[in-house]
Amino acid sequence: MRWPFLGFAGLALSAALSWTISAPAWAQAPALTLANRYHPGIDLGAYWVSEKLDGVRAYWDGKQLLSRGGHPIHAPAWFTQGWPAEPADGELWAGRGGFQQAVSTVRRQTPDDAGWRKIRFMVFDLPAHPGDFTQRIAAYRLWVSQRQQTWVQAVEQTRAPSHAALMQRLQETDQARGEGLMLHRGDALYRAERSDNLLKLKTHEDAEAQVIGHTAGRGKYTGMTGALRVRSEDGREFHIGSGLSDALRRNPPAAGTWITYRYRGLNDSGLPRFATWLRVRTDQDWQLPASSTESPAGPPSAATPR
């Protein structure tokens, strides 16, 4: 199948679409613990802190690696050789700033050995372990050490004695091009739900929205996309123009594409302040709308696959 896209946005979208389309109809998302946002006032003494890794979340079910959406990840045989039947929750990570490299490698139907040599499976939990998280830290460290594989590593967990110390660590992580921090309650059992047992903390908030159209550019952007018209998960519609490269303006994500954007709080109207493009969402099931709400004045949408 040939994709009528050019540029990074089109390649990323076509790869994600092809992966979803080829996935088996019976694919079922694994039951994973999900995070709420950090809020001051929690008992930091009850939490372990680790770096939030900007990669592709992966679940080892004892036989194969699965994406958050339940799609098989086609890793080389050597990558998972000797892994036990005990499930593990982790991140396929190519290092700080290596998100696109990780996505490009993990999305391939035919694994590329050279690409996978740069990927590490960063284990941060054992979903089937009956103990609390503090107990599971020791257990997943043992799970990793028994592999004796340099590409399988345990995520480091430390304590933050105060909010100020936590903010200092966040600043240091941000300056080192890290994505943020994760806080995991030490006495929490593994539960497939979103709760304060797991919290994420970043210098910028981010969220997802679906592209519903484009507006025409003006001035130096004449003939290109001026902004993306998007709809948030709660149904609010707004525009995102900041952060779009010239390549994206020439070949914008098609209507129906889910994207991730950054913002700094909300306006009184409830809309995100300073919404800025971040990337095409890569770990969500891709859906195309029944009809496009493309603005007649805007440039044509990037074609969808046939």
Backbone hydrogen bonds, N-H to C=O, Kabsch-Sander energy under -0.5 kcal/mol:
donor,donor_aa,acceptor,acceptor_aa,energy
5,F,3,W,-1.3
10,G,6,L,-0.6
11,L,7,G,-2.1
12,A,8,F,-2.8
13,L,9,A,-2.4
14,S,10,G,-2.9
15,A,11,L,-2.2
16,A,12,A,-2.0
17,L,13,L,-2.9
18,S,14,S,-2.6
19,W,15,A,-1.9
20,T,16,A,-2.1
21,I,17,L,-2.8
22,S,18,S,-1.8
23,A,19,W,-0.7
23,A,20,T,-0.8
27,A,24,P,-1.9
32,L,30,P,-1.0
34,L,193,E,-2.4
36,N,195,S,-0.8
36,N,198,L,-2.5
38,Y,200,K,-2.6
42,I,39,H,-0.9
44,L,42,I,-1.3
46,A,43,D,-2.0
47,Y,44,L,-1.8
48,W,184,H,-2.7
49,V,158,T,-3.6
50,S,182,M,-2.4
52,K,180,G,-2.8
53,L,51,E,-0.7
55,G,53,L,-1.4
56,V,92,L,-2.2
57,R,55,G,-0.5
58,A,90,G,-2.7
59,Y,66,L,-2.7
60,W,58,A,-0.5
60,W,88,A,-2.9
61,D,59,Y,-0.7
61,D,64,Q,-2.3
66,L,59,Y,-2.3
67,S,71,H,-2.6
68,R,57,R,-0.6
70,G,67,S,-1.8
73,I,65,L,-2.5
74,H,72,P,-0.6
75,A,73,I,-1.8
79,F,76,P,-1.0
80,T,76,P,-0.8
80,T,77,A,-0.5
83,W,80,T,-2.0
88,A,60,W,-1.7
89,D,125,D,-2.7
90,G,58,A,-2.3
91,E,122,M,-1.8
92,L,56,V,-3.1
93,W,91,E,-0.8
93,W,120,R,-2.7
98,G,95,G,-2.2
102,A,98,G,-2.4
103,V,99,F,-2.7
104,S,100,Q,-2.6
105,T,101,Q,-2.0
106,V,102,A,-2.8
107,R,103,V,-2.3
108,R,105,T,-0.9
113,D,111,P,-0.7
116,W,112,D,-2.5
117,R,113,D,-1.8
118,K,115,G,-1.5
119,I,116,W,-1.4
120,R,93,W,-2.5
121,F,151,W,-3.5
122,M,91,E,-3.1
122,M,120,R,-0.9
123,V,121,F,-0.9
123,V,153,Q,-2.9
124,F,89,D,-2.5
125,D,89,D,-1.3
129,H,126,L,-1.5
133,F,188,A,-1.2
134,T,186,G,-2.5
136,R,132,D,-2.2
137,I,133,F,-2.0
138,A,134,T,-1.0
139,A,135,Q,-1.6
140,Y,136,R,-3.1
141,R,137,I,-2.0
142,L,138,A,-1.8
143,W,139,A,-2.2
144,V,140,Y,-2.1
145,S,141,R,-2.8
146,Q,142,L,-2.2
147,R,144,V,-1.4
148,Q,144,V,-1.0
152,V,149,Q,-2.0
153,Q,121,F,-2.2
153,Q,151,W,-0.6
155,V,123,V,-2.8
158,T,49,V,-2.5
166,L,162,S,-2.0
167,M,163,H,-2.6
168,Q,164,A,-2.1
169,R,165,A,-2.1
170,L,166,L,-2.2
171,Q,167,M,-2.3
172,E,168,Q,-2.2
173,T,169,R,-2.5
174,D,170,L,-2.5
175,Q,171,Q,-2.4
176,A,172,E,-1.2
177,R,174,D,-1.7
178,G,173,T,-3.2
179,E,52,K,-0.9
180,G,52,K,-0.6
181,L,201,L,-3.0
182,M,50,S,-3.0
183,L,199,L,-2.9
184,H,48,W,-2.7
185,R,197,N,-3.1
186,G,46,A,-3.2
188,A,185,R,-1.4
191,R,189,L,-0.6
193,E,191,R,-2.0
195,S,34,L,-1.2
195,S,193,E,-0.6
198,L,195,S,-1.3
199,L,183,L,-2.8
200,K,36,N,-2.3
201,L,181,L,-2.7
205,E,263,Y,-1.5
207,A,261,Y,-2.0
209,A,259,I,-1.9
210,Q,231,R,-2.8
211,V,257,T,-3.1
212,I,229,R,-3.4
213,G,229,R,-1.3
215,T,227,A,-2.4
217,G,224,M,-2.7
221,Y,218,R,-2.3
222,T,219,G,-1.8
224,M,221,Y,-2.4
225,T,249,R,-1.8
226,G,215,T,-3.4
227,A,215,T,-0.9
228,L,240,I,-2.8
229,R,213,G,-2.8
230,V,228,L,-0.6
230,V,238,F,-2.8
231,R,210,Q,-2.2
232,S,236,R,-3.2
233,E,208,E,-0.8
235,G,232,S,-2.0
238,F,230,V,-1.9
240,I,228,L,-2.2
242,S,275,A,-0.5
244,L,241,G,-1.3
249,R,245,S,-2.2
250,R,246,D,-1.9
251,N,247,A,-1.9
256,G,211,V,-3.1
257,T,254,A,-2.2
259,I,209,A,-2.9
260,T,279,R,-3.1
261,Y,207,A,-2.4
262,R,276,T,-2.8
263,Y,205,E,-2.2
264,R,273,R,-2.5
265,G,263,Y,-0.5
267,N,271,L,-3.3
270,G,267,N,-1.9
273,R,265,G,-2.6
275,A,272,P,-0.6
276,T,262,R,-2.6
277,W,242,S,-2.8
278,L,260,T,-1.9
279,R,260,T,-1.7
281,R,258,W,-2.3
287,Q,256,G,-0.6
293,T,212,I,-0.9
295,S,214,H,-0.7
298,G,295,S,-1.6
302,A,252,P,-0.5
